[in-house]
Amino acid sequence: MHLRHALPLVLLTSGCALEPETPVFLSGTVLETDGTPWRGGPLTLMRPRKLPGPRPLPGEPPTGQPTLAYEPWAQVTPDADGLFLHELSARDTGADLLERPTPWASLKNFQLHLPPVDGARDFLALHFVLDVDVPPLRRWDSRVQSHPDAAGVKLSWVDVPALADIPSHTYAVQARGEWGVVWTQDTRSGEAFLGPEMLEDFAPPFAYVQARARGQRSWIQSSLEYTDVHEAPPVPLPFTGAVPVSRGQPCETDAVVDPCPFTDGKLESKRVPISRFGSLEDELVFRLREPTRPRRVLIRGHTGTRPQEVFHVEGSLEGGAWVALGQSAPAPELGDAPYTDDVNTQFSFERDVDIPLAGGAPLVDKVRVYSLGTVPGLPTPSRGYFTQLREVSVF
């Protein structure tokens, strides 16, 4: 008899509580990179513990809610065919519907990890209450490589192969330094480019390629939401970043801000001041002490307010008229965020936006940034708002 066929059915009507010690079963399959059964030892089942205080994890935006840290909770041992049937209880998953003190931030959230290798991670992030059969867990043979050149570094990798009913994976590349996430960008292909502007002087950075696919499975009495997450081994970025001309320069929202928290090079996430009229800011102006011909603007840590936002950059010299300098590609949708362990940040995440400017820009001593995005029910795009930022860099 196939192991997963032994998965018992819970004979309950929807919404009924189980006895605390009633078994809840987690079943699935684990595979080697070549698709053969996994025989590399036990897997680790992890749970999210609350961390004291509202401070975020490195690289995450403040939420005012407790942050989480996943920690080992149990071992799951597959058999010789790579199959497992792991027993929990209704007390563990909250299926008994009883209120009791718990160290866990959520009774329904788990992670199932393969043993890490060389800094790589492969796991399923799971959300369930009753018996579930999870998608196959298979280590990603990413073969990630870096290809440095004078302009930066190109990263290449082999995409995650299609498996069972797991949706197609999307990919994110993050450069991380000692102060947290330096730069994040999404890609649909098996390669990405990181230039010195994306690193600035936030050294020593490493690049991490993450693949993730979100899906769900449903049965008569149970359902599973999951994210299949794979992270390639970190790749060192052996080149020096560029310091922007905007570093340390003042900025303007409703008034001049000097020193400006968005040009200080500290990567700290800060709230954008609300104007004296009580409204959110829909544009930012950066003053440059010396006129320059800008070629690129990078925004780090923007929390988007509009679907498909397009960021526009304009320049001005000595108080003259604003001149269009360039615009970004549409920003990614909210569901394209890289996977983070902190479930409080899944729907309130940060965007990093790269805005290459057209060649031959005029000399300017002010740079203005604003965005336009779609709003349901309105025929034309409208201004977005800046609420939270880490850094805006003008090169």
C-alpha positions in Angstrom: 0.0 0.0 0.0 1.3 3.4 -1.0 2.2 5.4 2.2 0.1 8.4 1.4 -2.9 6.1 0.8 -2.7 5.4 4.5 -3.5 9.1 5.2 -6.6 8.8 7.5 -9.8 10.8 6.7 -11.0 13.1 9.4 -14.8 12.4 9.6 -15.9 15.8 10.8 -18.2 18.4 9.5 -16.5 21.7 8.6 -15.9 23.9 11.6 -16.1 21.1 14.3 -13.3 20.9 16.8 -11.1 17.8 17.3 -10.0 16.4 20.6 -6.6 17.9 21.4 -4.7 14.6 21.0 -6.5 13.6 17.7 -3.7 12.8 15.1 -3.2 15.2 12.3 -1.0 13.8 9.5 1.5 15.5 7.2 2.5 13.3 4.2 4.6 13.8 1.1 7.6 12.8 -1.0 11.2 14.0 -0.9 13.5 13.7 -4.0 17.2 14.1 -4.8 18.2 16.6 -7.5 18.0 13.8 -10.1 14.5 12.9 -9.1 15.4 9.7 -7.3 14.1 9.1 -3.7 15.8 11.1 -1.0 18.0 9.1 1.3 20.0 11.9 2.9 18.5 11.7 6.4 15.7 13.4 8.2 14.0 16.7 7.3 13.4 19.5 9.8 9.9 20.7 10.6 10.1 24.3 11.8 7.7 26.7 13.5 7.6 30.5 13.8 8.4 31.9 17.3 7.6 35.5 18.3 10.6 37.7 18.8 10.4 40.4 21.4 9.7 44.0 20.3 8.4 45.4 17.0 11.9 45.8 15.4 12.0 44.0 12.0 14.5 41.4 10.8 17.4 42.8 8.6 16.1 44.1 5.3 12.4 44.0 6.3 10.1 47.1 6.7 8.8 48.0 10.1 5.2 46.7 10.7 4.6 47.6 14.3 3.9 43.8 14.8 6.1 41.2 16.5 8.6 39.8 14.0 9.1 36.0 13.7 12.0 33.6 13.6 11.5 30.0 12.4 13.2 27.4 14.6 13.5 23.6 14.5 10.5 21.8 16.1 10.5 18.2 14.9 12.3 15.8 12.6 10.5 14.1 9.7 12.1 10.9 8.5 11.3 9.7 4.9 11.5 5.9 4.1 13.7 4.3 1.4 11.2 5.5 -1.3 11.5 9.1 -0.1 7.9 9.0 1.4 7.0 10.2 4.8 3.9 10.2 7.0 4.5 12.5 10.0 2.0 12.6 12.9 1.1 15.8 14.7 -1.9 16.5 16.9 -4.9 18.8 16.8 -3.3 20.6 19.7 -0.3 21.3 17.5 -2.2 22.8 14.6 -5.1 24.5 16.5 -7.6 22.0 15.1 -9.0 21.6 18.7 -10.1 25.3 18.6 -8.9 25.7 22.2 -7.3 28.9 23.4 -4.1 28.4 25.4 -0.7 30.1 25.8 1.7 29.4 23.0 5.2 30.5 22.1 4.2 30.2 18.4 3.2 33.3 16.3 0.9 31.0 14.4 -0.3 27.4 15.0 -1.0 27.0 11.2 2.3 27.9 9.8 5.2 25.5 9.4 8.3 25.0 7.2 9.7 21.7 6.0 13.4 21.9 5.3 15.9 19.7 3.5 19.4 19.9 5.2 21.2 23.0 4.0 24.2 22.6 1.8 26.9 25.3 1.2 24.4 28.0 2.2 21.6 26.8 -0.1 18.1 26.4 1.2 15.2 24.2 0.0 12.0 24.1 1.9 8.2 24.2 1.8 6.4 26.9 3.7 3.1 25.4 4.8 -0.2 26.6 6.1 -2.6 23.9 7.3 -4.8 22.7 10.1 -6.0 19.2 9.2 -4.5 16.3 7.3 -2.5 17.3 4.2 -0.4 15.8 1.5 2.3 18.3 0.5 3.9 18.7 -3.0 7.2 16.9 -3.6 10.2 18.6 -2.0 13.3 18.4 -4.2 16.7 20.0 -3.9 17.4 22.6 -6.5 20.5 22.0 -8.6 20.9 25.7 -9.5 24.4 25.6 -10.9 24.5 29.4 -10.1 27.5 31.1 -11.6 28.8 34.7 -11.7 30.3 36.3 -14.8 32.1 39.5 -13.8 33.0 42.2 -16.3 33.9 45.9 -16.2 30.3 46.9 -15.8 29.4 44.6 -12.9 28.4 40.9 -12.7 26.0 38.7 -14.6 24.5 35.8 -12.6 23.2 32.7 -14.4 21.5 29.6 -13.1 19.4 26.6 -14.2 15.7 27.1 -13.6 13.8 24.8 -11.2 12.4 21.9 -13.2 8.6 21.4 -13.4 7.3 19.0 -10.8 3.9 17.6 -10.0 1.2 20.4 -9.6 3.6 23.1 -8.4 3.1 26.3 -10.4 5.9 27.8 -12.4 8.6 29.4 -10.2 9.5 33.1 -10.2 12.9 34.3 -9.3 14.4 37.1 -7.3 18.1 38.2 -6.9 19.1 39.9 -3.7 22.4 41.5 -2.8 22.9 41.3 0.9 25.6 43.0 3.0 26.3 43.3 6.7 23.5 45.9 7.0 20.9 43.7 5.5 19.3 43.6 2.0 21.2 46.0 -0.4 19.2 45.4 -3.6 16.4 43.2 -4.8 15.2 42.6 -8.3 12.8 40.1 -10.0 13.5 38.2 -13.1 11.6 35.7 -15.2 14.7 34.3 -16.9 17.7 32.3 -15.8 20.0 35.3 -15.5 20.3 38.7 -13.9 22.7 41.6 -13.9 24.0 43.6 -10.8 25.9 46.8 -11.4 27.9 48.9 -9.1 25.1 51.4 -8.6 23.0 48.6 -7.0 25.7 47.9 -4.5 27.0 51.4 -3.7 29.4 51.1 -0.8 27.3 48.6 1.2 30.1 46.0 1.2 30.8 43.2 1.5 27.8 42.0 -0.5 26.8 38.5 -1.6 24.2 37.7 -4.2 21.4 35.2 -3.4 19.1 33.8 -6.1 15.7 32.7 -4.8 13.1 30.7 -6.6 9.6 30.5 -5.2 6.2 29.2 -6.3 2.9 29.7 -4.4 0.1 27.2 -4.7 -2.7 25.4 -2.8 -4.3 21.9 -2.5 -7.8 21.3 -1.4 -9.7 18.2 -0.1 -13.2 17.7 1.2 -12.3 18.5 4.8 -8.8 20.1 4.5 -6.8 22.6 2.6 -3.1 23.5 2.2 -1.5 26.7 1.1 2.2 26.4 0.3 5.2 28.2 -1.1 8.0 26.1 -2.6 11.2 28.0 -1.9 14.7 27.4 -3.1 17.7 29.6 -2.5 21.0 29.0 -4.3 24.4 29.2 -2.5 25.5 32.8 -2.0 27.8 34.2 -4.7 30.4 36.8 -3.7 30.3 40.0 -5.7 33.9 40.9 -6.2 33.7 44.5 -7.4 33.4 47.9 -5.9 30.1 49.8 -5.9 29.6 53.4 -6.9 28.8 56.3 -4.5 25.9 58.4 -5.8 26.2 62.2 -6.3 23.2 62.5 -4.0 25.0 61.0 -1.0 24.5 63.4 1.9 22.5 65.9 -0.1 19.3 67.5 1.2 15.8 66.6 0.0 12.4 68.2 0.0 9.0 66.9 0.8 6.7 69.6 2.2 9.9 71.4 3.4 13.6 71.1 3.0 15.0 68.2 5.0 18.8 68.4 5.8 20.2 66.0 6.7 18.0 63.8 4.5 17.4 60.3 5.8 17.0 59.0 2.3 20.5 60.0 1.1 22.6 59.2 4.2 23.8 55.8 3.0 22.6 54.0 6.1 19.9 51.8 4.6 17.6 52.4 7.5 13.9 52.3 6.6 12.3 55.6 7.5 8.8 57.1 7.2 8.3 59.9 4.7 7.1 63.0 6.6 3.5 63.9 6.2 2.9 67.4 4.9 1.6 70.1 7.2 -1.8 69.7 5.4 -2.0 66.1 6.7 -1.5 64.5 3.3 1.0 61.9 2.1 3.8 63.0 -0.1 3.3 62.2 -3.8 6.8 63.4 -4.9 10.3 63.8 -3.6 12.8 66.4 -4.6 16.6 66.0 -4.1 18.9 68.9 -4.2 22.4 68.5 -5.6 25.2 70.9 -4.5 26.8 70.8 -7.9 25.0 70.6 -11.2 25.3 67.2 -12.8 24.0 65.2 -15.8 22.2 62.3 -14.1 22.2 58.9 -15.8 20.4 56.7 -13.3 18.1 56.9 -10.2 17.7 54.0 -7.8 14.9 53.8 -5.1 15.4 51.3 -2.2 12.7 50.2 0.2 9.6 51.8 -1.4 6.3 50.4 -0.2 4.0 50.6 -3.2 0.6 52.1 -3.2 -0.5 51.6 -6.8 -0.6 48.5 -9.0 1.8 48.7 -12.0 3.4 51.9 -10.7 5.7 53.7 -13.2 8.3 56.0 -11.6 9.1 59.3 -13.4 12.3 61.4 -13.0 12.5 65.1 -13.8 15.3 67.6 -13.4 15.6 71.3 -13.0 18.5 73.8 -13.0 18.6 77.0 -10.9 14.8 77.0 -10.3 13.9 76.6 -14.0 11.2 74.4 -15.5 11.1 70.7 -14.8 12.4 68.6 -17.7 11.6 64.9 -18.1 14.7 62.7 -17.7 13.3 59.1 -17.8 10.9 56.6 -16.3 11.0 53.1 -15.0 9.4 49.9 -16.2 6.2 49.1 -14.4 7.0 47.9 -10.8 6.3 44.3 -9.9 2.9 43.3 -8.6 2.5 42.7 -4.8 2.5 38.9 -5.3 5.9 38.9 -6.8 7.7 39.7 -3.5 10.6 37.4 -2.5 9.6 34.9 0.2 10.4 36.1 3.7 10.2 34.1 6.9 8.2 36.8 8.7 4.6 36.3 7.8 3.7 39.8 8.9 5.6 41.2 6.0 4.1 39.1 3.2 1.7 41.7 2.0 3.6 44.8 3.1 7.0 44.5 1.4 9.6 46.8 0.0 10.3 47.4 -3.7 13.7 48.4 -5.1 13.3 50.4 -8.4 15.9 51.0 -11.0 15.3 54.0 -13.3 17.8 54.3 -16.2 17.7 57.8 -17.7 18.0 58.8 -21.3 21.4 59.6 -22.6 22.4 63.3 -23.0 20.6 64.5 -19.9 20.9 68.3 -19.3 22.7 69.8 -16.3 20.4 69.8 -13.3 20.8 70.7 -9.6 17.4 69.3 -8.6 15.9 65.9 -9.3 12.2 65.2 -8.8 10.8 61.6 -8.5 7.1 60.7 -8.6 5.0 57.7 -9.7 1.8 57.1 -11.6 -0.2 53.9 -11.2 -3.6 52.5 -12.0 -6.6 52.7 -9.6 -9.7 50.6 -10.1 -12.5 52.7 -11.4 -10.4 55.5 -12.7 -9.8 55.9 -16.4 -6.3 57.3 -16.2 -3.3 56.6 -13.9 -3.0 58.7 -10.7 -0.1 59.7 -8.5 1.2 57.2 -6.0 2.5 58.0 -2.5 5.8 57.7 -0.7 5.3 56.3 2.8 8.4 54.4 3.6 11.9 54.5 2.1 15.5 53.3 2.7 17.5 55.2 0.2 17.1 57.2 -3.1 20.4 57.4 -5.1 21.1 59.7 -8.0 24.1 58.8 -10.2 
